[in-house]
Each structure stands twice: as structure tokens, then as C-alpha cells.
Amino acid sequence: VVLELNQVINPTYGTMPDQQNLQTPEWVDFDDKPDSLFFKDGQRRIDFVLVYEDESKKMAHKRSDRRKQKRKRQVYESNLINNGLQLEATRSVLDEKLIFVKVHAPWEVLCTYAEVMHIKLPLQHNDLKTRDSAFNWFTRLFRVDENIIKPEQEFFTAPFQKEHLSNFYIQDKDTFFNPATRSRIVHFILSRVEYATKSNVKKFGINKLLDTGIYKAAFPLHDSSFRHLSTDPNCPSERYLLYREWAHPKNIFKLQPLDFIRRYYGEKIGIYFAWLGFYTNMLTVAAVVGVGCFLYGCLTKDNCTWSQEVCDPNIGGNIIMCPQCDKVCTYWNLTITCESSKKLCIFDSFGTLVFAVFMGIWVTFFLEFWKRRQAELEYEWDTVEYLEQEEQVRPEYEAQCTHVVMNEITQQEEHVPYTACGKCIRMTFCTSAIFFWILLIIASVVGIIVYRLSVFLVFSATLSQHISGTEAIRKYLTPQTATTVTASLISFVVIMILNIVYEKVAILITDFELPRTQTDYENSLTTKMFLFQFVNYYSSCFYIAFFKGKFVGHPGNPVYWLGKYRNEECDPGGCLLELTTQLAIIVGGKAIWNNIQEVLLPLVKNLIGRYSAAARSEKVVPRWEHDYQLQPIGKLGLFYEYLEMVIQFGFVTLFVASFPLAPLLALINNMLEIRLDAWKLTTQFRRMVPQKAQDIGAWQPILQGIAILAVVTNAMIIAFTSDMIPRLVYYWSFSVPPYGSHSSHTMKGYINSTLSVFNISDFKNASKPFSPWFGNQTTCRQVYRDLRYPPGHQHQYEHNIYYWHVIAAKLAFIIVMEHVIYFVKFIISYVIPDVSQKTKSKVKREKYLTQKLLHENDLKSVKKNMGKIADKIIKGADSTFRPKAE
């Protein structure tokens, strides 16, 4: 039962009840205790702080507007007091225009709303015996010192009920509700107290007051400075301990004190850092295997036969390649690609296949073990069977509620912002806008492709490529390499710019869509932002992996883009090295840019705020004023942190077959990311309102979708982007009779066998190179492995039998690899339960205790009452059947 109290509601914006009907906060002066977290009496704890600017000192607004704002605020504060909260107002030490209203929730209010919100509180100590892990001795080396941050006591908990108060584990009323729970309860009240009505629509909630500028800020207090312990003996200085043992860079290799984080910041923050830490730990295994595959490629590159043939002056030196563009490009020698072929041997090796299969299985282990870990946290943090309260309507939604409809459930009239037809039009417009912006992203990718095609002509004409040339720069700076690197850099810059634009566009579209609740808002924005970022980040990689060099025709009949630009060709070794370069630049650049941005922006803003107050620094400043100078966390909270990590997860899984070092880069980034996020929360931002969360929300199905897609993309990269399948087909079939001339399986002759021959006399005038042909050779070789019949053959320039063998092998490989990995994923998902047996036992034990403790007294009282009733019935029966006295 919600505490029913007489509320004074402002009936309209234009009328105002008598001033004496309003209750006002107590006004006190600052007591020069900078670390105090209590009212001036030193007894009542500050659970929340509201900040506003004194209307009498505002000069920017009209007097009538200032009077209206003051009325709403006074009514709101009066209703807070009527709801049982206690308020104390203090003028700012540094800025006399600012007023700080401190909010305290008494015991009775906490108990009432703890029952309303179904908050779980401790019943008794957890008496289940836990066995130490076999790795406990090892993990102890990386855990936070238990003498500094003591492990939390484990309790069995149950939803709080005032009538069963005696059954709960209450040692001290002041500590029974911890500060995070107290803040959450107060915020629940602040979000639901009314301050006005207009056109029979009630206006309520601190969020609306913040949006309209009536209040400048609302936040719970940090309990101390992060630099030193609090001077107040009643303060636990948890913020200082979090900074020293969690956020400080010296702890980069330590495990996170998750229970301590959850106690201070709430479950929503705790579950994010738990997921990020778990993901980072799992990346350690992937990084080790990836580095092993990379080292395997480095060690075996010298034994790469096809690369040796490219670099051999007697083989590659005698192979003349056809021009890679029309007219301005010249003939060139295959040995120019010697260095790139050596690098390609590192990434395009048997280790790549092993690593791709491993990552397909790794991602399944990661998701399945995370479900188990998440189930443990749900139990330990009391979010099992967490009952979500009906969410408050967003102020933006409420403000647009002008249409009256009949509710089918309650059969009562209610206000909505749009009719059914209006909602349909709104959704159609939003969907169209989303597709328009996605097409715009694709257009930017096409622009990069056009840049690649056009700039390749420039590099080809600028970088001299005579067959007899031996300049050292030619070994490393080929037109293909120069085009790849510059295009990747430009692509990264375009991606970063579009990210800024699309973030604002996604928010505008979601605002226009007008979701009813904050959860609906975040889910809608999550879908849009991930869709935008998916296309933005991955489209260039998909182009290089699956489209570049696949539809180019042949030298005598090339395919043109837009009727003007000749389609791009891959390097003779394939496009895998280019995909690797693209991934390295985007993944590395994104990590560096995000970390710099996350650190510098809040730091610079806070430094400016401190500098502006430097002249008044000699004054003693209270804790609430220190916290006001920090940055607000933002409405979306952890949304961007999750988005950044999920995009990174896509890079680590979707294209890992081309870049085995991606997990290592992600591991290094995440180790820094954890501490940077911790540092930001602890030192640069106001304390967040603690919120409940069972899991990572909408990001879980997105991760599962990426994991499924990753198997397909990696199989296709190995089949179509890598040169592995053509080499295997040559080794097992075309190096020996009847197709080959070698007596045993070998890779010798692979290069000569796969580079198709073209007669230079068959060049069309539009594509014939300006540079004259020299020597007595009449043919050149195609750059890409198109596997065609030579000139003079009855099917000249048509695909040969080798080509069809390779296509069949690629399709068979994709089918086999996908089915094997999906089958293994299914087995792993089946074998690993989502909830461990230990957690199931704890849940059952807690339910049993709840039943026993909370209902045992009721049963006793029922038995006692039934016993009295039975006695009366028996006595009545005796008097009825007793013979009358003579």
C-alpha cells in the first residue's frame, strides 16, 4: 500500500493556492564541515540533492516566467514534504544565486516504499557451504586485498514487508538501508510527485522539472573525495577506496571488486563492469591463440612456396603482368609484389583456418559462460524474479498527450499523444528516415570506392613501374599499397564524422517516434544506433572481403563502375592483406580515438569549472557543491559504453579470419577501457542514481546475432577472400597428373598455373596502355586469379576446369565449416546449463527460508486462533448435550 498523504497540487498554471498552505524546506547555513553527508543536526543522512537558481536573482527571464517557475518548485517541494521526505535548504558558498536542497528519507518512508518497490533485503546469513575453486590460490593474486575492501557478507533475502519487519536482519536502522538503496527510493518518490495540472493532465516528476530548467541538477552524493579519506568519522569513504583499488591505473591487472561497485553504484553499473570484465578475461584466451596463429604464420612464411616463386627472379621475374588500369598504367613485373606476398603468407596460412574455427567455438563458450555468470550475479545481487514497476511516462510523451481515447482494459478515458492513424504515419516516417540514412552510409562507401578507383590511376602514373626498375621504394610503395592505406585512412575519418552525425540523427528520429517509457526509448535507440554503426563500420570491410576483385572481367573485356571507372582488382595474392590493413586501421584508430575522447572531454570541462572558481578556492566548500561541479552522467547512461564494446565485438568475431591479432588489440583496449570508465565514474562524473538491472538488456540478442553471423562471414572470407582453397585444390588435384606434370603433390608451379594468359593484341583501344611493349613477348598475365583458358584455345578467355573445381571446393568448404561449427555450438549450448547447480541450490534454499520465516508466524497465529475457535465450539457442544440439572 502506497503511503497516502494529503497532497497540495497546483490546479492550473495560472492559479496558486494560499502561500500558507505550502510547506517549505528548513533553511540553514553551511556549518563548515566539508565532508559531512548529513543535515546540520548531524543525524539525518542526505539521500539526494536538488539544485536550483534563486528566481529573485535571475535576470535572463521575464518576471512572470520566474514567478511561474517558483510556484511549480514550491508546490513540488511542498508535496515532497507531504510525502514524508524531509528537506533542508542551503545557499551556495561559491555562487549566491544557487540553492541546494538536501533531501532525507525517514525510516517510515523507506520501509513503506521498500515494500512498494519490492526491494529485497536480508533475512539471515547464507548458511550454504561453498567449496573453494581449484584456481582460488591463483585468482587470489589478482584480487583486491580483503583487508582493504572486505568481502560482503552473504545473506538470504526476500522482498521487504513491513508486517514481517521482525523477521529481517536488522542490526541498526541507520544501516539497514544502504546509501544506494536510500537514493533509489528517494529518486522513485521524486519521479512521481506532482507539481501541477494542465488541461486535466497531471505534471509530475523531477525529470520534467530538470528539462524545463526549474531545477539545474538532481543527484545523490558521493560519500567522500576520491583523493583522500573523509574527515567525517561516519563516512565509509567508499569512493576513495574505489578510486585507489579499482580506478587507479596501477590496478590494470587486478580483478574488479564487483560487489563493492554494485553496492556503491547499483546493479546496472555493476552488471556492465561485470560483463566487460568477463569479456576481457575471455579475450585473453582468444588473444593467446590469435598470437600463436600469427607467430605460426611468421615462422612458416619462409617456407611459403608460392611466395618464393613470386620473389624468384627466374620465375616471378620472368612473369609480365597486364596493366591494372586503362591507358596510363603500364606492364609490370610480378616480383614487385614480393614483399606483400611475404606479408600475406603470415595471415593467409593454415593457422588462419584453425583460428577461424576456434573463434566460432570461442564465441559460443563466451556467451554460454556469460549466461551462467549472469545467473550467479542475478542471485547474488537480488535481481532474480525482479518485479519491474510500471515505468513512469517520459515527460516528452506526457507533454504531447492531447488526444483522448478509451482504454480497452480499464474502460476509462486516457490521454495519448497521437491517434492510431497518426502513430502509423509517424512510424512510416521514422522507418523511411532510417533507410534513407543507411543508404547515405552506403553512398559514402561508394564514394570511397570511386576514390580508390580514381586515385589508383594517379598513383599508377606517378609511381614509376618500369620492369627494369630496382628502386627500394617500389618494394613497399606500390600503387595498390598506396591506394589501400590512403583509402583506409579516409574511410576511418569518414566513419568518425558520420558517427557524430548519425548519433544526432538517431536521437532526433527516436524523439520524433515518441516512445512512452525510458526503456522503450533506450531499446528503440539501441536498434537504430547499432544498425547505423553496423553499416557504417562494417560496410567497407564487407566490400573488400566479398565484392572487391570479384566482378572485374578480364583485360580484354573489363567491367566498369558508372560506365567510367574500371572495377578494382585485388593484389595477385588476393584482397586478404588489404582487408587486414583496413581492420588494423579502423580497430586501432577507433580504440585510440574513443579513449582520448572519453578522457579529455570530461577532464577539460571539469578543469574549466575549477579554473573559473579558482579565485574563491580559499573558501571551505561542502560535499554537495563539489559534486555539483562534476559532469552529469547523461540520460542514456551506459548506452554508448555498451555500443562501443559491441561494435568492437563485431570486429573481433566477424572478420577475425583475416586479422588474428584483433583479439589482442581488443584485449589491450579493454584493459584500459575498464580503468578509464572506472576513472570517469569515480572522479569526473556525479554519482549515478542506482538502478536495478537483471542483465545487459537488448545487447544480449545483438551479441548472439553477431555470433551466428560471424561463422558465415569467416567461412566466406576463407573461401572467397583468402587464397587457401585454390592452393589446396592445386596441391591435391592440379599439381599431379592428369592436370599437372609433377610426380607428387607439391605447390611448385602454383603461380604460373593460376595467372591466366592474355594476348596483348586483344586489348581494345579504350584500354590499351600508352606505354609501348618491349621485348619479344606477345602475352601478359592477369593480376587476379581468374583461371581462364589461354589465347588460341577454342574457349579462350573462358573459365577453365580448374576454376570450376575451385568454386565447388569453396562452396563445399563453406557448407562443411558452417555445419560443423553450428553443430559444435549446439552441443556446447546444450551441455552447458544457463544456471549452475550451485546457484539453483541457493535459489531453492532462499525460497524455502522465505516461506518458512515470513509465513511461519502467520501459520502460528492462524493455529492459535483456530484453537480458540475449536475450544469455543467444543464448549458450546458440551453445554448443548449436557443433561439439565435436576
N, C-alpha and C positions, 0 to 999 in steps of 0.2 A: 504494500500500500504506500503510495507516494505521500509524502508529508503534505497535507492540505493546510495551507495558511491563507489568510485573507491578503489578497494582492491588490495593490493600487495600480490600475492600468490607465495610462493616458488615453482617453477615449478617441480623440482626434488630434491631428497635428495643430489645430487652431485653438483648442481649449485646454485649460490647465486647472487641475483641482487646487484647492487652497494649499498654500505653502505648508501650513501646519500639519497637513495630512501626510506629508512625506517625511520619511526617516532619513537622516543623513549620517555619514561616517563620523567617527571621532576624529578631531583634529589635534595633532600632536607635533611637537618639534623633534627634530633629529637629536638623538641622545649621544652622539659622538662615539657610537660603538660600530665601527665599520664592518665587522664580521657577524653581527647579530642577525639571526634568522627569525626573530620573534618581535611581537608588538612591543611597545615601550614598557609594558609591565613585565617583560621577560618570561611570561608564562605561555601566552598564546602564540603558536607557531604560524609563520607566514606561509600560506599554501599557494598563493597566487598573487600577482601584482598587476594592476591596471594603471596605465599611464595616459594622462590627457593634458591638453594645453588649456590653461585658465582662459575661459572665454572673455573675461574682462580685459585681458591683455592682448587679445588677438586684434590685429589691425587690418588683416587682409580680407576679412569677410564683412558683409553688411551686419548692422546691429540686429536686425530681425532674424537673420540666419544664425547668429551667435546665440540669440535667445532661444531659438528652437532647439539647437544642439544641446544647450544647457538643460532645457526641460527634459529632453529624452534621457540624458545622462542621469539627471536627478531621479527621475522615475525608475530607471533601471537599477540604480544603487539602492533606492528605497525597496524595490521588490527583492533584491538580493538579501537585504536585511530581513524582510518579511519571510523569506525562505529559510531563515535560520543562520545565514552567514554573518560574520562579524567583520566590519570594515574599519580601517584606520587610515587617515589621510595625512600625508606629509609633503611639504613643499620641497622642491629640488634644491640641493646645495649649490649646484653649478649654474642652473638656469631657473630663475624665479618664475618663469612662465609655466614650467612643468609641475604637475601634481602627481604624486604616486599614491595610489590607493591600494593598501595591503589587505588581503582577504584571508580570513581564518575560518575554518570549518570546525565547529564544536563536536564533541563526541556524539551527541544525539543525532546530528545531521549526518555524520559519517556513517553511523550504524544504519540509519534509515536508507540512505542512498546506496550503501553497500549491498543491502538486500534488494533494492530495486534493480541494481546493475548486475546482480548475480555474481558478485566478486567472491572468488574462492579464498578462504582464509584458513589458517592452520587449526587442525583438531588435536592431533597428538604427534609425537615423534615417529618417524618412519622406523618400524621395528623389523623390516625385512633385511636379512643379511645379504650383503653384496660381496661377491668374490672379486678380488683384485685381478686386474688384467695381467696376462703374462708379460705385456710390454710396459707395465706400470713403472718399473725401475728406469726404463728408457725415457718415457714421457715426463717423468719427474724432473729430468734435467732441463726441460724446456718450459715447465710450468712456473707460474708466478709463485714466489716464496709465500708459503702458507702462514708464516709469522707476520707478514705484512698485510696481505689480504686473506683473511681467514675464510675457509670454506663455509658456505651457508649450511645451516642445519636443515636436514630433510624432514618435512612434515607431511602427514596425510592431511588433505584439505577437503573442504566442502563449501558449497555456496552459503554465504552468510545468511543467518536468520536470527532476528532479534529475540524471538521467543525461545531459542535454544542457546542464548548467549553463554550460559554457564558451561556448555559443552565444548566451547572453543578454548584454545590455548592462549589465555590472556595473562601475561605476567605484569604488563604495565600498559595502561590505557594509552599513554602517550606514544608508545612504540608499536602497539598492536597494528595500527595502520601506518605503513612506512611512507616516507615523503612522496614517492612516486604514486602510490595509491591515493593518497590525500589529494595530490594535484589532479589526478584523473577524475576523482569525484567532484572536485570544485569546478573543473572545466565542464563536466557534464551539466552541472547546475547553471553555469554561466551561459552555456549554449542554448538553454531552454527557458530562461527567464524573459518575460515580455517587457516591452518598454513603450509600446504604442499600438494603436489600431488605426487603420485607414480603409475606408470602404468595406468594413466588416472583415478585413484581412488583418490578422494579428502580426505585429512586427516583434521579433524576438531574437535573442542570441548575440553573443559577443562578436561573432564573425561579421555580422551586418554592421555593427557599430564601428568595427575596425575599418571596414570597406568605405563607410561614409565619413571617416575621419573624426568621429566623435571621440574615439579613443585612438591614441597613437600606437599603443602596444599593449599586449597582454601575454604574460609568460610566467612560468614557475621559476623560482630562484635556483641558481647554482648554490651549493652549500659552502663554498669557500673559493679562495683564489687558487688558480692552478699552479702558481709559483711557490706557494708556501702553505703550511698548515694554518688552520684558522686559530685566531686567538680566543675564540669563544669555546669554553670547555664543553658546551652542549652540542657542538658541531662535530660530526664524524670526519669531515674533510675528505669525503669520497671523491670529489672532483680532483683534488690534489693527488690522491692515490691512483686514480685512473690515468692522469697525465704521466705520472712517474713510472708506473708499472705497465702501461698499455700504449699510450700515445707517443711516448718518447722514442726517438729513433734507435736508442740502444736496445730496445726490446724487439727488434725486427725479426729475430729468430725465436722469440718466445711464443708460447701458446696464449691465446686471449683469455682473460678472466670473464667468460661469458655470463656466468651467474651474477657477477658484480655489475657488468654492463647492463644486464636486464633489470637489476634492482634499481639502478640509477636512472636509466633512460626508458625503461619499459620494454615490453616484448617485441614491439615492431622493430625497434632499433636492434635489439638483441638477436632477432631471427635473421636480420640482414647480415650482421657480422658473423653469425654462426654459419650461414650459407657461404659467405665469401671466404671464411677461413677453411671450411670443408673443401670448397672448390680449389683453393690454393694448395691444400695438402694433397688432393688427388692429382693436381697438375705436376706435383713432384715426380710421381711415377711416370707420367706421360713425358715429362721433360727428360728424364733419365733415358728412357727408351728412344726418344727422338734424337738425343745427343749421340746415343750408341749407333743409331742408323746413319747419322751424319758422319761420324768417325769411320764407320764401315765404308761409306762412300769415298771418304778421303783416302783410306788405306788401299782401296781397290781401284782407284782411278788410274793408276799407272798400268794396271792390267786390263784396261778397257780397250779391247781390240779395235773397235770401230773408231774410237778417238785417236788411237795410234795411226790408223790408216789416214785419217783426216790430216794429221800433222806430218805424216811421212812424205818427204819431197818427191819420192818415186811413185807415190800413189795419189795423195791429195794434191801434190804439186803439179801433177800432170792432168788434173781434172779442171776443166774450164767451165765456169758456171754462167748461165744465162743472166742477162741484166734483170734487176729486181724492180725496175720501173721503166716507163716508156721514154725513149729518146735520150734523155740526159744521163741515164745510168749506162754503165759500161760493163763489159765482160770482166769477170774477176776470178781469182784463184781460190779453190776450196781451202787451202791452208790458212787463209785469212781468219777462218773461224776456229783455228786450232785452240786458242785459249778458252773460247766459250764452250767448245766441245769437252775440254777437260773439266770445266766447272759443271757442265751438265752431267758428267759421269758421277759427280758427287751426289746429286739429287735424283738422278734417274737410274737407280740401281735396284737390285733385288731387295735391299733394305727398305726401299720406298713401299714396295708391296706389303712386306711384313708389317711396316709401321701403319699403313692404311687399315689393314685388317685389325691390328692391335687397337687403334683408336676407335674403330667401330664397336669393339667389345668394351673398351675402356669407358666410353660414354654411357654404356648401359650399366656398368658397375657403379659409375658416379651417380647416376640418377636413382638407382635402386638403393644404394647405401645411404644416399641423402634422405630418401623416404624413411628409412629406419632411424636415422639420426633425428629427423624432424619429428617422428613419433615420440622419441625419447624426450625431446625438448617440449613437446606439447604436454606430456605428462609432468615433467619436472617444473614447468612454468605455468601449470594450471590452466591450460587452454584446451584440454580435452573436453569435448562436448560443450565448448564455449558457446553460450547463447548470445548471439548478436542482438543488441537492442534495435528497435526501429530507428533508423538513422534520421537525423534532423534534415529537413528540407534545406537545400542550398539557398542562401539569400537571393542569388541571381534568379533562381527558379521562382521563389516566392514573390519577388517584385513584379513578375510578369503574369501572375495569376489573376487574369481579368475575365476569363470565361467560366461560366457556371455549368457544371454537368452533374448528372445523377450517378452516385457511386453504386455499382451493382451489388456490392457486398452489404453495405450499411443502409442502402436505400435512402441516403441523405445527400443533399446538395453539397458539392465541394468546388473549390476554385482551381482551375488549371490554366496554364499559360497559352494553350492552343487547342483548337478543335482537332478531331480526327483527320479532317482534310488538311488542316494547317500542319499537323505533325507529318503527314505523308509528304507534303511539299517541302518541308524543312529537311526531312531525311533524304529526299531525292537531291536537293541542292547540295547537301553535305557529301553524299556519295559521289556526285559529279565533280565536286571540288577536289575530292581525294584523288580520283582518277586523273583529273587534269594535272595535278601537281606531280603525280607519279609519271605521267607522260612527259612532263617537263624535265624530270630527272633523266629519263631515258633520252630525251633530246640533248641534254648536256653530255651524256655518254657518246651519243652520235657525234657531237661537236668535237670531243676528244679524239674520236676515230678519224674524223676529217683532218684534224690537226696532225695526227700520226701520218696519214697518207700524204698530206701536202709537205710536211717538214722532212719526210724521208727523201723527197726529191731534192730538197735544198742540201741536206747532208750528203746525199749521193753525189751531187755536183761539186760540193765544197771539199769533202774529204777525198783526196786523190786515191784512186784504187787501181793503179796500173799493175798488171800481172807481175812485172819485174820489180815492183817496189818492195823495199825491205825495211821501211821506216818502223821504228819500235812502236810508235803510237798506233799504227794500223792493227797491231795485235790486240789492242784493248778498246780502241775507239772506232769501231765500225759504224757505218750509218745505222744499222739495226740497233746496236747498243745505245748510241746517242739518242735515237728516237725513243727507245724504250724508257730510258732513265728520265728524259725530259717530260715525256708524256705521263709517266707515273707521278712525277713531282707536281705537274699541273693538275692531274687528276686528284691528288691529295688536297691541294689548295682549293679546288672547286668543291670537293666534298665538304671541307670545313666551312666554306662560305654558305653552301646550300643547307648545311645543318642548322646554322643560325636562322636562315630564312624559314626553313620548314618547321622549326620549333615554334616560331611565332604563328605560322600558318595553321599548324595543327591545333594550337591553343585557340585561335580565332574560330576555326571550324567547330571545335568542341563546345566553345562558348555559345556559338550560334545554335548548335544542336540542343543546348539547354538540358543537360541531364538533371534528374531530380535530386539525387544524393551525391555525396562526395565519392562514395565507392563507384557509383555508375560513372561519374566524371573521370575518375582515375582509370577505370577499365576501358572506357572509350578512348581516352587519350593514349593509353598504352598501346592499343591496337593501331591507332593512326601513326604514332611516332615510330613504332617498331616497323610498320610497313614502309614508311618513308625511309627510315635508316637502312632497312634491309636492301631496298632498291638502290639507295644512294651509295652505300659502302660496297655492296657485292656485285653490282651490275658490271663494273669494269673488269672484275675478276672473272665473272661468268663469260664475258665477251672473249677474253684472252684464252680461257680454258676450252670453250666449246664452239666458238664461232670463227676466231681469227685463223686464217690459213686453211679453212675447211672448204671454202667456195671461191676458188681463185682461177679455175680453168687451167690452161697451160700456156706457155709462152706465145704460141701462135694464135691463141684464142682466149685472152684473159677476160676476167669478169670485172666490170666497172661499177663503182659506187656513184649514184646520182648521175650516171652517164658520163662522168668526168674523171673520177679518181679510181685508179686501178686498185683492186682489193689487196689488202695486206697479205704478205706471205710470212710464214714462220721461218725462223732460222733453220738451216739444214739439220740441226739437232732437234727441232721441234719448238713449240711455244712454252714448254715447261719452265725453262730458265727465265723467260720473260714473266710468267706468272709468279715465279718465286721472287723476282725483283719487285713486282707490283705489291705483293703481300708484305715483303720486308719493309718497304717504304710506308705503306698505309698503316700496318700494325705498329711499327716503331714510331712513326710520326704521330699517330693518334695518341699513343701512350704518353709521349713526351708533352704534346700539346695539352692534353687533358690535365695532366698532373701540374703543369705550370699554371694553367688557368685556375684550377681548384685551389692552389696555394696562394697565388698572387692576388686574386680579386678580393677575397675577404680580408687578407692581410693588409692590402693597401687601403681599403675602406676603413678598417679599424685604426690604422696609423693616422689617417686624415682626421678621424674623430678625436683621437688622443691629442694630436697636434693642436687642433682648434681649442682644446680645453687646457692646453699647457700652462697658460697664464694663471689658471685657477687651481693648479695641481697641488698647491700647498694646503688646500682645504681637505679635511677628512671627509671621504665620500662613502656613503653606505653601500652595502652589497647590491641592493636593488638598482642603484644608479650606475654602478659598474656594469651590471648585466644589461641595462638599457642601452649602453654604448656599443654592445656587441651586435652582430648581424642577425636578423631573423632567419629562421630555417627555411621559410618559404612554404606555400600551401601544398606543393607536391612532395615535399619532404625527400624521401629516398628514391623517388621515381627516376631521376637522372643517374643516380648511382647504379641502380639495377640495370637501366638501359645501357649504360656504358659496358657493364660486365657481360650482359647477354650478347651485345654486338661482338665483343671480344671472344666469347664462347663460340660464336658462329665462325670467326676466323680460325680458331683453334681446331674446329671439327670439320667444317665444310671443305676446306682446301688444304688440309694438313698433308695430303699425299704429295703435294708439290713443295712443301716447306716444313720439313721435320723439326726445325728449330722454333716454330711458332709456339709450342707449349713452354719452351724455355723462356722466350721473351714474355709470354703471358705470366709465367711464374714470377719472374723478376718484377714485372709491373705490379702484380697483385700484392707481393710482399710490401712494396712501397705504398700501394693503394690503401691497404688496411691501416697503416700507421698515419697516412695523410688524412684519411677520412676520420680516424680517431682524433688526430690533432685538431682538425677543423671543428669537430663537435665539442671538444673539450676546451678549446682556447678561443675560437673565433666566433662561435655561434651561441645565441641564447639557448637555455635548456629547453628541449622539446617537451611538449605535453606528452606524457607516457600514454601509449596506446596498446591495446591488445592486438595480437595477430597470431593465427594458428600456423600459417605457412607463408611462403613467399608470394602467394596470390596468383595473379594472372600470368606471372612469369613461368610458373611450373609447366603448363601446357605448351608454352612457347619453346622452352628448352627441350621438351620431348619431341616437338615437331622438328626442331633443328637436328636433333639426334637421328631421327628417321631419315631426313633429307641428306644428312652427311654421308650415310652409307652409299646412296645413289651417286652423289657428286664425286666422292673419292674413287668409286669404281669407274666412273666415266672419265675422270682425269687420268687414271692409269691406262684405260683403254684407248682414249682418243687424243689426249694431250701428251702423255708420255710416249716414248718410243719403245717401250718394253715389249709389247705384243708383236710388232713387226720383227724385232730382234729374235724373239723366241720362235716365231714361225720360220724365220730364215735358218736358225740354228737347227731346228728339228726336222725341217722339210726341204728347204731350198738350198742348203749348203751341200747336200749329198744327192746322188742320182735318184730319180730321173731328172730332177730340175737343176741340180748343181753338179759341179765337177770334182768336188773334194771327196776323198775316200772315207772320211769320218766327219762326224758333226763338228763344226767349227764356226767361228764368227769371221774368219778371214774372207775377204771379198764382199762383205756386207755393204759397204759404202758404194762400191761400183755397181752392185746388184740393185740398189734401191733408188739411185738417182737416175731418173729417166733421161733418155737421149732426145735432143731436139735439133733438127736441121736448121741452120741459120738462114737458109734461103727461104724458109717458110714464114719468116717474120712478115707481118703486114706493115705497110708504110706508116701507119699510125703509131706503131710500137717499135719500129726498127731503131736501134741506137745510133746516135750521131757518130760515136767513136768508130773508127774503121777496125775491121777484123784483121788480125795479123797472124802470120803463120799459115801452115797448110791445112789446118783442121777446119772441117766444114760443119762441125756439130758443137753444141754446148749442152750442159746438163741442167736439169730443172733443180731449183733450190729446194723444193719441198718433196717429200716422198709421195709422189702421186702414182708411181708404179704403173707406167703405161708402156705399150709396145713401141719399139723404136721406129724411126722413119724407114720406109721401104717395106715394112711388114704390111700384110694385107689388111690388118686392123690398126694401122699406125695411129698413135696418139690416143688409142682407146685403152681402157683399163685392162691389165693383163691378169693372168690366173693368180699370180702372187697377191694382187690387190684383193681379189675375192676371198682367198684363203685368210688374209689378214682381217677383212671385215667379219668373216664368220668367226674367227678366233676372238675378236673383240666383243662381239655380241655374246658368244658363249661365256667369255670371262665375266662380263657384267652380270649375266644371269646366275652363274655359279657363285660368284663372290657375294652378290646380294642375298641369295637364298641361304648360303652358309652362315653369313653374319646375322641375318634376321633369325635364323633357326637358333643360333647360339644365344642371341639376345632374348628370344622367347624362353629358352631353357633357364637362363640366368634370372629372368624376371619371375619365373615360376618357382625356382629353388630358393631364392632369397625372399623371405616374407617381409612385407612392408612394416610390420611391427614385431620387434623381438619378443621372445618368450619372457624375458626378464621384465620388460615394460608391461606386457599383458598381465603378469602376476601382480605388479604394483597397482595397476588399474583395478583389478579384481579385489585386491586387499583394501584399497581405498573405498570402493563401493560398499564392501562388507562393513567396514568401520562406520561409514556414513549412515548406513541402515541401522547399525547397532546403536551408535551413540545418539543420533538425532531422534530416533523413533522409539528407543527403549523406554525413555521417560514417559512418552505418550501411552505406550502399552501398559506401563505400570499404573498410570493414573486411570486408564480405562478399566484395568483389572480391579483396582481399588473401588472405583465407582460401581462396577458391576457386582462386586462382592457386597457392597452396602445394599444395592437393589435386591440382590438374592436374599439377603437376611430379612429385608422387609417383606418379601414375598412369602418366605417360609413362616415368618411370624404371623402374617395375615392368614396363611393356610391353617396354622395351628389354632388360631382363635376361631376360625370358621368351623373346624371339625371337632373342637373340644366340647365335651358334654356340658350342658348347663349345670351350674351349681345348684344343688338342692336347697 
